[in-house]
Structures are given as structure tokens and as C-alpha cells.
Amino acid sequence: MSDVKFNISDALDCNNWFENAAQPVFVMSQTGEGLVLKYINRSAYELLKCNADDFNSLTPINIGLFADKADEQQYTQMEIGETGVEYVTRVIPRIEHPITSEITLYKHTNIAGEVYFVAFQRASGNIVKILEALRRSEYRFLMMAENITDGIMIYENGKMVFANTACVNITGYNKDQLKDINEMTLVCDYERERLMKLMSAQQSQRPKYFSTEVWIKNRMGQEKCIKSVYTYTKSQTGGISYHVITDITAQKITEKSLIKSQQEFKMLADNSPDLITRYTRGLTYSFVNKTVEEVTGIPVSNFLGHNTLDTDIDQETASFLEEMHLEVFRTGRKLKFEFRMTIDGHQHIFQASMVPEFSKDGIVNTVLNVSRDISQMKEDENKINNEKQHIIENNNQIAANIKLLGAKLLETNPELKNTAAMKYLNSIAEWTGVGGRLLKMQPTTIDVSQFMSEFFNRRLQLADRKSTRLNSSH
């Protein structure tokens, strides 16, 4: 009603409008003793729960248009412009509780000099309760705002009217200091131009909501990354903006470390001679190093975002690798195995190690596979085994020859049987042959002089029979 220009003459001349208006209307004339009711419309009678017979007993005060005589004088003596004056009062029906109401009061003086006041009543419901609820809401808001870790700042027409304790903790400035500081003051030099462009673009677009991330310096000179969320609303007094800031420095440092570690991993992986891949829970490759392309001849792009079975790997190998991936996803255990893959018509042997990589909730999110071509190692291993077998066969032949020599010696020298020399000869033959791989030789101490003396004496008897002379020097 504040923008309506009311003319009492127009209202009184339009009796039909006056009587049938849905809004209660009270017309009062001013006398020497104060205001008296002149007319009220049908809606006013319904509001007051009375009829025309009760009209003469009604006064502006006893129906609650004014709280008392002083209240009535205050409004009748004040300067009331063409748009009237508004106030809140409690209209008093005859048989019900008072109704909190908003009154718009107009003043008019006619040609004869008579002064009239017209009051329009608008029920405001339980406005007192509403105001109390708003006060409680404000208190709850303040309690909430002071106990959260996010900073909350409220600006009205560009001027800060509220900042919570979290803003102080994040920026290092107290609340009074924050009133004279804006984000441009806090922002790091290398971020200022970017933020200015962003804010300029947002002001031209005038969105109700937008957010940004920016690095600032707090009062102690420490750099912090702040996520800012801006919300704009309009009020009767202008524009209000709500600014919520969150310190995400730790998150950004973690992200930077993660990016750095990922870059380092990629650099190491791309320079590794091993085939390194990462397989996602969606059964597609998210990473494949350059070595895979160099070894298999299949471009990296043919792997990324694709399933193993969709690649150019031979289907037997692809099916086997797919089963191994699924096994790691299912069990969450590391697997080590060997597999064969045909490359350029030649079969290569790879030794693989599949490692589960878990998400925060303990689910296997990805599988890291490191495979090494061990074809040459296998070939060398086969050569060594062949050479070993050849040596064993040669040793067996030598052992057989030694045993044959021993047998011939016994034929010509029966007295050598059960001698130490023959025992050593048999032991050497046994050790040289197959038994040599099983025998555990125990070293013993022998008297070399005695051994040689016994050997010479035995040979001396044989020499005498053959008329051969032996010389011994000690």
C-alpha cells in the first residue's frame, strides 16, 4: 500500500467499492476531542465480529486501531504524506483474541476544512511470533556460523556486515580488520589478474551463484588456497552477497603431490624396460607405458579405454590376461605368473606381477601389471641345463673309466684290494659319477709319509719279482 495515493473524496464517492472491498476500511473524522469513527465497510464489520447496531459503541481505540489516546495523538499530529503511514497494532474483535495487524493510515482535508483519516487493515498473522522466530533464526545462524570451519562473510551494498570466527582463523585478521579488507587485498600477486578477470566476467553476467579457487596470503604471509562460493540476493535496501570461504590448502598440496608422483611414475614407467599397464574396475586400460608399444608394435592409443580382448594381442593371451585381472579384482591378492605372447611371429615368454590398488573404501579400484620379457633368460637357462647335462654325462663316463682302471689294477695287483689307495680310487669314481652329486665328502687327515711308504713297499715286492730296482729317498 505504500505506493498508493489515496483520495478520500474518491473513496466516499465510490460507495460500492467502499462497501465491497475485501480489505477492512475505517473512515474517521477529527473532532476537538479526538477521532471518531465515521464509516466502516462490510469487511471491517466481519473483522470486528459485530454489526451495524454496534457501530455507535465503537471507537478507534477500543477496536485497537490505536493502542491508547497518546498513540492516537501521535499519528494524527504527525506529517502524513500522500503514500500514508504504516504501523503495526492489534485489532480487537468482540468475541475473539486480538489480531496483529498492519495499518496504513491516510489523512485528507476536504474543501470545507474537515479532516478525515482512513485506515486500511491488513492481517499480518502472528507477526510477533514471526519476528520472534526470525530473532531465534538469527541466533541459531550466529551459533552455527561461529562453530563451523568454513568462513562466512555477508556484504550489503558492497560493505561487509558480518564475518565469523573461521574467517579470522583462515586470514589471520580480526573481524574489525576484515571490514576494510576484500579478497583482492589478500590474493597473491600471481593470482590477482586472473581473479580480476573472473570477477569482472561474473559482474557482467550477474549469476546468483558461482565459485572459484584462489591462492591468498594471510596476515602472517603464509600462502593458502581458498575455495570461495558467492551467492547474490536482492533486498529492499539493495544487493546482499554471501561469501563462503573454505581453506583447501592441504587438499591442494595433496593434489600437487599426487600429480607430481603421477608424473614421476609416468616418467619412470615410460623409461622402464618392463611392460607396465594399469587396468580399471571397468575392465579398460587407463595407463600403458611406451615400452608396450615398442615391444608389441601396438600403439598405446589402441589400449587406453579399451578392454584386453579388444586389443590386437592374440586372443589366447588376451583371454588369459583378462582372467588374471578378474582374479585380482575378485581376491584383492597379488599374482605372479608367466605367460606367452606371439610377437612378429615369434613366441615370447613374460614374467608378470599383478598388484591390486585399493580405493579409500577398501575396494580394488585398479590393477597394476608389470611384465618382463624373460625369453632370453629362459633360453640361457636351457643352455645352462643342457651344458649341465653334458657335464654329468662326461663325469659318468670318467667315473666308468676310473672304475675300469681300478678293476684292471686289481687283476694285476690283487694285493691292492682293501687298501687305502683303492678305497680312495673308488671314492673318486663314485663322486665323479652320479653318486658325486649325492655324496657328502668328509675331509680327513692322513700321514702322507706313511701313505707313500706303504705304497713304495708294495711296489718294491712287485719290482723284485720283475727284477726292477726301485730307489726311495726320504
MOTA-V66005 format. One record per residue. N is the residue number from 1. RES is the residue in three letters. PHI is phi in radians with two decimals (NA if undefined). D_LAST is the distance of its C-alpha to the last C-alpha in Angstrom with 2 decimals. Layout:
N|RES|PHI|D_LAST + N|RES|PHI|D_LAST
This chain:
1|MET|NA|144.36 + 2|SER|-1.16|143.51 + 3|ASP|-1.79|144.31 + 4|VAL|-1.67|147.68 + 5|LYS|-1.71|150.89 + 6|PHE|-1.75|153.44 + 7|ASN|-2.07|157.21 + 8|ILE|-1.04|159.28 + 9|SER|-1.10|162.33 + 10|ASP|-1.07|160.37 + 11|ALA|-1.19|159.10 + 12|LEU|-1.23|162.51 + 13|ASP|-1.27|164.15 + 14|CYS|-1.82|161.59 + 15|ASN|-1.08|162.43 + 16|ASN|-1.10|160.80 + 17|TRP|-1.08|157.44 + 18|PHE|-1.09|157.80 + 19|GLU|-1.24|158.59 + 20|ASN|-1.77|155.98 + 21|ALA|-1.12|153.01 + 22|ALA|-1.21|149.92 + 23|GLN|-1.59|149.14 + 24|PRO|-1.06|151.22 + 25|VAL|-2.24|153.61 + 26|PHE|-2.13|155.64 + 27|VAL|-1.88|158.52 + 28|MET|-2.17|159.69 + 29|SER|-1.91|162.56 + 30|GLN|-1.70|162.62 + 31|THR|-2.08|165.44 + 32|GLY|-1.14|166.17 + 33|GLU|-1.71|164.41 + 34|GLY|2.26|161.34 + 35|LEU|-1.59|160.28 + 36|VAL|-2.23|162.01 + 37|LEU|-1.23|160.98 + 38|LYS|-1.79|163.20 + 39|TYR|-2.53|161.58 + 40|ILE|-2.42|158.46 + 41|ASN|-1.59|157.49 + 42|ARG|-1.04|156.73 + 43|SER|-1.11|152.96 + 44|ALA|-1.20|153.65 + 45|TYR|-1.05|155.76 + 46|GLU|-1.15|152.91 + 47|LEU|-1.13|150.45 + 48|LEU|-1.46|152.70 + 49|LYS|1.01|153.53 + 50|CYS|-2.46|157.28 + 51|ASN|-2.26|160.39 + 52|ALA|-1.09|163.35 + 53|ASP|-1.15|165.23 + 54|ASP|-1.58|162.55 + 55|PHE|-1.02|162.66 + 56|ASN|-1.13|165.07 + 57|SER|-1.59|162.74 + 58|LEU|-1.60|159.77 + 59|THR|-2.29|158.79 + 60|PRO|-0.98|155.87 + 61|ILE|-1.45|154.42 + 62|ASN|-1.27|154.85 + 63|ILE|-1.68|153.23 + 64|GLY|1.60|150.31 + 65|LEU|-1.12|150.78 + 66|PHE|-2.30|150.56 + 67|ALA|-1.22|148.99 + 68|ASP|-2.83|151.96 + 69|LYS|-1.13|154.81 + 70|ALA|-1.13|152.56 + 71|ASP|-1.15|150.28 + 72|GLU|-1.13|153.32 + 73|GLN|-1.12|154.64 + 74|GLN|-1.02|151.25 + 75|TYR|-1.38|151.19 + 76|THR|-1.29|154.90 + 77|GLN|-1.62|154.96 + 78|MET|-1.40|151.81 + 79|GLU|-1.36|151.83 + 80|ILE|-1.94|151.20 + 81|GLY|-1.42|150.58 + 82|GLU|-1.15|151.25 + 83|THR|-1.58|147.97 + 84|GLY|1.35|148.84 + 85|VAL|-2.29|146.66 + 86|GLU|-1.99|144.14 + 87|TYR|-2.73|143.31 + 88|VAL|-1.95|142.07 + 89|THR|-2.54|144.30 + 90|ARG|-2.17|144.85 + 91|VAL|-1.29|147.78 + 92|ILE|-1.98|149.37 + 93|PRO|-1.23|150.72 + 94|ARG|-1.21|153.24 + 95|ILE|-2.11|151.24 + 96|GLU|-2.32|147.59 + 97|HIS|-1.23|144.98 + 98|PRO|-0.99|145.11 + 99|ILE|-1.96|143.49 + 100|THR|-1.13|141.39 + 101|SER|-2.41|142.89 + 102|GLU|-1.76|142.70 + 103|ILE|-1.95|146.13 + 104|THR|-1.93|147.15 + 105|LEU|-1.92|150.36 + 106|TYR|-2.02|152.77 + 107|LYS|-2.20|155.84 + 108|HIS|-2.57|159.01 + 109|THR|-2.02|162.40 + 110|ASN|-1.49|165.23 + 111|ILE|-1.08|168.24 + 112|ALA|-1.34|170.29 + 113|GLY|1.56|167.68 + 114|GLU|-1.36|166.43 + 115|VAL|-1.78|162.71 + 116|TYR|-2.09|160.68 + 117|PHE|-2.14|157.05 + 118|VAL|-2.08|155.27 + 119|ALA|-1.98|152.14 + 120|PHE|-1.77|149.79 + 121|GLN|-1.76|147.53 + 122|ARG|-2.28|144.08 + 123|ALA|-1.14|142.19 + 124|SER|-1.82|138.74 + 125|GLY|1.12|137.64 + 126|ASN|-1.54|135.65 + 127|ILE|-1.10|135.04 + 128|VAL|-1.14|134.32 + 129|LYS|-1.12|131.67 + 130|ILE|-1.12|130.31 + 131|LEU|-1.09|130.14 + 132|GLU|-1.15|128.46 + 133|ALA|-1.10|125.96 + 134|LEU|-1.12|125.30 + 135|ARG|-1.12|124.76 + 136|ARG|-1.13|122.37 + 137|SER|-1.10|120.62 + 138|GLU|-1.10|120.30 + 139|TYR|-1.11|118.81 + 140|ARG|-1.11|116.36 + 141|PHE|-1.06|115.46 + 142|LEU|-1.11|114.79 + 143|MET|-1.10|112.66 + 144|MET|-1.13|110.72 + 145|ALA|-1.09|110.39 + 146|GLU|-1.44|109.05 + 147|ASN|-2.08|106.39 + 148|ILE|-1.98|104.74 + 149|THR|-1.47|101.88 + 150|ASP|-1.43|103.75 + 151|GLY|-1.40|106.02 + 152|ILE|-2.20|109.72 + 153|MET|-2.23|112.19 + 154|ILE|-2.09|115.84 + 155|TYR|-2.00|117.84 + 156|GLU|-2.13|121.62 + 157|ASN|0.97|123.12 + 158|GLY|1.44|119.88 + 159|LYS|-1.95|119.73 + 160|MET|-1.21|117.17 + 161|VAL|-2.03|118.90 + 162|PHE|-2.74|115.94 + 163|ALA|-2.58|112.18 + 164|ASN|-1.58|110.01 + 165|THR|-1.13|107.18 + 166|ALA|-1.05|104.51 + 167|CYS|-1.08|105.84 + 168|VAL|-1.14|105.26 + 169|ASN|-1.12|101.69 + 170|ILE|-1.31|100.90 + 171|THR|-1.63|102.55 + 172|GLY|1.51|102.27 + 173|TYR|-1.71|106.00 + 174|ASN|-1.35|108.55 + 175|LYS|-1.14|111.53 + 176|ASP|-1.16|113.96 + 177|GLN|-1.16|111.63 + 178|LEU|-1.12|111.13 + 179|LYS|-1.12|114.87 + 180|ASP|-1.82|114.57 + 181|ILE|-2.13|111.33 + 182|ASN|-2.03|110.94 + 183|GLU|-1.11|107.91 + 184|MET|-1.11|108.21 + 185|THR|-1.23|107.74 + 186|LEU|-1.49|104.50 + 187|VAL|-1.12|102.97 + 188|CYS|-1.14|100.03 + 189|ASP|-0.99|100.94 + 190|TYR|-1.29|98.98 + 191|GLU|-1.84|100.86 + 192|ARG|-1.08|104.38 + 193|GLU|-1.09|105.50 + 194|ARG|-1.10|104.30 + 195|LEU|-1.18|106.06 + 196|MET|-1.09|109.27 + 197|LYS|-1.11|109.41 + 198|LEU|-1.13|108.81 + 199|MET|-1.13|111.48 + 200|SER|-1.12|113.94 + 201|ALA|-1.15|113.42 + 202|GLN|-1.22|113.90 + 203|GLN|-1.15|117.10 + 204|SER|-1.27|118.58 + 205|GLN|-1.49|117.72 + 206|ARG|0.90|118.69 + 207|PRO|-1.31|116.49 + 208|LYS|-1.34|116.94 + 209|TYR|-2.64|113.19 + 210|PHE|-2.81|110.09 + 211|SER|-2.39|106.67 + 212|THR|-2.69|104.12 + 213|GLU|-2.14|100.82 + 214|VAL|-2.64|100.46 + 215|TRP|-1.62|98.17 + 216|ILE|-2.12|99.93 + 217|LYS|-1.99|99.09 + 218|ASN|-1.41|100.02 + 219|ARG|-1.05|101.39 + 220|MET|-1.48|97.87 + 221|GLY|1.50|96.96 + 222|GLN|-1.40|94.67 + 223|GLU|-1.47|94.88 + 224|LYS|-2.37|95.85 + 225|CYS|-1.68|96.61 + 226|ILE|-2.03|99.94 + 227|LYS|-1.65|101.43 + 228|SER|-1.99|105.21 + 229|VAL|-2.09|107.79 + 230|TYR|-1.92|111.38 + 231|THR|-2.28|114.45 + 232|TYR|-1.98|117.98 + 233|THR|-2.41|121.26 + 234|LYS|-1.90|124.87 + 235|SER|-2.30|127.14 + 236|GLN|-1.15|130.72 + 237|THR|-1.68|129.59 + 238|GLY|2.40|127.23 + 239|GLY|-1.74|123.63 + 240|ILE|-2.10|120.95 + 241|SER|-2.15|117.25 + 242|TYR|-1.88|114.51 + 243|HIS|-2.13|111.09 + 244|VAL|-1.88|108.06 + 245|ILE|-2.08|104.75 + 246|THR|-2.23|101.29 + 247|ASP|-1.38|98.15 + 248|ILE|-1.99|95.62 + 249|THR|-1.02|93.14 + 250|ALA|-1.06|90.28 + 251|GLN|-1.10|91.01 + 252|LYS|-1.18|91.02 + 253|ILE|-1.11|87.76 + 254|THR|-1.10|86.21 + 255|GLU|-1.09|87.68 + 256|LYS|-1.08|86.33 + 257|SER|-1.11|82.87 + 258|LEU|-1.14|83.09 + 259|ILE|-1.09|84.23 + 260|LYS|-1.09|81.46 + 261|SER|-1.16|78.84 + 262|GLN|-1.16|80.34 + 263|GLN|-1.14|80.21 + 264|GLU|-1.13|76.61 + 265|PHE|-1.06|75.77 + 266|LYS|-1.11|77.51 + 267|MET|-1.12|75.72 + 268|LEU|-1.14|72.32 + 269|ALA|-1.13|73.21 + 270|ASP|-1.22|74.50 + 271|ASN|-1.80|71.30 + 272|SER|-1.53|69.00 + 273|PRO|-1.32|67.19 + 274|ASP|-1.49|68.06 + 275|LEU|-1.47|71.34 + 276|ILE|-2.12|73.34 + 277|THR|-2.37|76.67 + 278|ARG|-2.21|79.00 + 279|TYR|-2.00|81.11 + 280|THR|-1.57|84.28 + 281|ARG|-1.16|85.84 + 282|GLY|-1.42|88.50 + 283|LEU|1.11|85.75 + 284|THR|-2.40|85.83 + 285|TYR|-1.45|83.39 + 286|SER|-1.85|84.20 + 287|PHE|-2.64|81.20 + 288|VAL|-2.51|78.97 + 289|ASN|-1.40|76.61 + 290|LYS|-1.14|76.43 + 291|THR|-1.06|73.09 + 292|VAL|-1.03|74.87 + 293|GLU|-1.16|77.17 + 294|GLU|-1.14|74.36 + 295|VAL|-1.41|72.23 + 296|THR|-1.58|75.00 + 297|GLY|1.39|77.57 + 298|ILE|-1.68|80.22 + 299|PRO|-1.01|82.30 + 300|VAL|-1.00|82.13 + 301|SER|-1.06|85.92 + 302|ASN|-1.32|85.53 + 303|PHE|-1.68|83.66 + 304|LEU|-1.01|85.60 + 305|GLY|1.38|88.32 + 306|HIS|-2.04|87.31 + 307|ASN|-1.41|85.78 + 308|THR|-0.97|82.41 + 309|LEU|-1.20|84.17 + 310|ASP|-1.59|86.53 + 311|THR|-1.50|83.80 + 312|ASP|-1.54|82.42 + 313|ILE|-1.19|79.16 + 314|ASP|-1.00|78.75 + 315|GLN|-1.05|80.61 + 316|GLU|-1.11|77.68 + 317|THR|-1.16|75.69 + 318|ALA|-1.05|78.86 + 319|SER|-1.10|79.72 + 320|PHE|-1.13|76.23 + 321|LEU|-1.12|76.29 + 322|GLU|-1.09|79.79 + 323|GLU|-1.10|78.65 + 324|MET|-1.16|75.79 + 325|HIS|-1.02|78.22 + 326|LEU|-1.09|80.62 + 327|GLU|-1.12|77.85 + 328|VAL|-1.18|77.00 + 329|PHE|-1.05|80.71 + 330|ARG|-1.29|81.09 + 331|THR|-1.69|78.08 + 332|GLY|1.25|77.46 + 333|ARG|-1.92|73.70 + 334|LYS|-1.27|71.15 + 335|LEU|-2.13|69.95 + 336|LYS|-2.17|66.77 + 337|PHE|-2.81|66.68 + 338|GLU|-2.04|65.99 + 339|PHE|-2.52|68.67 + 340|ARG|-1.97|69.04 + 341|MET|-2.49|71.65 + 342|THR|-1.49|72.59 + 343|ILE|-2.24|72.91 + 344|ASP|0.93|74.01 + 345|GLY|1.41|73.23 + 346|HIS|-1.99|69.65 + 347|GLN|-1.55|68.55 + 348|HIS|-1.94|66.97 + 349|ILE|-1.87|65.26 + 350|PHE|-2.11|66.15 + 351|GLN|-1.82|64.82 + 352|ALA|-1.97|67.82 + 353|SER|-2.32|68.43 + 354|MET|-1.78|72.03 + 355|VAL|-2.07|72.98 + 356|PRO|-1.29|76.36 + 357|GLU|-2.03|78.43 + 358|PHE|-1.68|80.90 + 359|SER|-1.49|84.39 + 360|LYS|-1.09|85.72 + 361|ASP|-1.54|87.09 + 362|GLY|1.48|83.71 + 363|ILE|-1.63|84.46 + 364|VAL|-1.17|82.01 + 365|ASN|-1.58|83.86 + 366|THR|-2.49|81.43 + 367|VAL|-2.16|78.05 + 368|LEU|-1.65|75.50 + 369|ASN|-2.06|73.30 + 370|VAL|-2.03|70.15 + 371|SER|-2.11|68.59 + 372|ARG|-2.10|65.53 + 373|ASP|-1.30|64.82 + 374|ILE|-1.94|61.40 + 375|SER|-1.03|61.70 + 376|GLN|-1.14|58.87 + 377|MET|-1.09|56.70 + 378|LYS|-1.12|57.40 + 379|GLU|-1.11|56.59 + 380|ASP|-1.13|53.25 + 381|GLU|-1.11|52.55 + 382|ASN|-1.13|53.25 + 383|LYS|-1.09|50.92 + 384|ILE|-1.09|48.09 + 385|ASN|-1.10|48.81 + 386|ASN|-1.13|48.80 + 387|GLU|-1.12|45.51 + 388|LYS|-1.08|44.06 + 389|GLN|-1.12|45.33 + 390|HIS|-1.12|43.86 + 391|ILE|-1.11|40.39 + 392|ILE|-1.07|40.73 + 393|GLU|-1.11|41.70 + 394|ASN|-1.09|38.77 + 395|ASN|-1.09|36.35 + 396|ASN|-1.09|37.98 + 397|GLN|-1.17|37.49 + 398|ILE|-1.08|33.79 + 399|ALA|-1.06|33.46 + 400|ALA|-1.12|35.30 + 401|ASN|-1.16|33.03 + 402|ILE|-1.12|29.89 + 403|LYS|-1.11|31.58 + 404|LEU|-1.10|32.59 + 405|LEU|-1.09|29.04 + 406|GLY|-1.10|27.94 + 407|ALA|-1.10|30.82 + 408|LYS|-1.16|29.95 + 409|LEU|-1.10|26.34 + 410|LEU|-1.20|27.83 + 411|GLU|-1.13|30.28 + 412|THR|-1.51|27.72 + 413|ASN|-2.33|25.11 + 414|PRO|-0.98|27.23 + 415|GLU|-1.18|24.34 + 416|LEU|-1.36|23.11 + 417|LYS|-1.08|26.26 + 418|ASN|1.21|25.95 + 419|THR|-1.44|22.20 + 420|ALA|-1.08|20.90 + 421|ALA|-1.08|20.13 + 422|MET|-1.23|23.74 + 423|LYS|-1.10|25.11 + 424|TYR|-1.16|23.62 + 425|LEU|-1.12|24.93 + 426|ASN|-1.17|28.36 + 427|SER|-1.12|28.44 + 428|ILE|-1.11|27.82 + 429|ALA|-1.09|30.55 + 430|GLU|-1.17|32.91 + 431|TRP|-1.19|32.43 + 432|THR|-1.18|32.90 + 433|GLY|-1.44|36.10 + 434|VAL|-1.05|39.18 + 435|GLY|-1.13|37.42 + 436|GLY|-1.06|35.26 + 437|ARG|-1.41|38.43 + 438|LEU|-1.94|38.93 + 439|LEU|-1.20|35.49 + 440|LYS|-1.92|34.44 + 441|MET|-1.30|30.64 + 442|GLN|-1.86|29.35 + 443|PRO|-1.14|26.05 + 444|THR|-2.28|23.62 + 445|THR|-1.64|20.43 + 446|ILE|-2.19|17.32 + 447|ASP|-1.60|13.90 + 448|VAL|-1.10|11.74 + 449|SER|-1.10|8.50 + 450|GLN|-1.13|11.00 + 451|PHE|-1.04|12.70 + 452|MET|-1.21|10.01 + 453|SER|-1.15|9.23 + 454|GLU|-1.13|13.02 + 455|PHE|-1.09|13.55 + 456|PHE|-1.18|11.42 + 457|ASN|-1.11|13.27 + 458|ARG|-1.14|16.51 + 459|ARG|-1.21|16.11 + 460|LEU|-1.13|15.28 + 461|GLN|-1.08|18.70 + 462|LEU|-1.16|20.42 + 463|ALA|-1.16|19.03 + 464|ASP|-1.10|20.31 + 465|ARG|-1.13|23.69 + 466|LYS|-1.76|23.88 + 467|SER|0.98|22.72 + 468|THR|-1.91|19.80 + 469|ARG|-1.70|16.69 + 470|LEU|-1.99|13.25 + 471|ASN|-1.93|10.14 + 472|SER|-2.20|6.59 + 473|SER|-2.16|3.79 + 474|HIS|-1.84|0.00
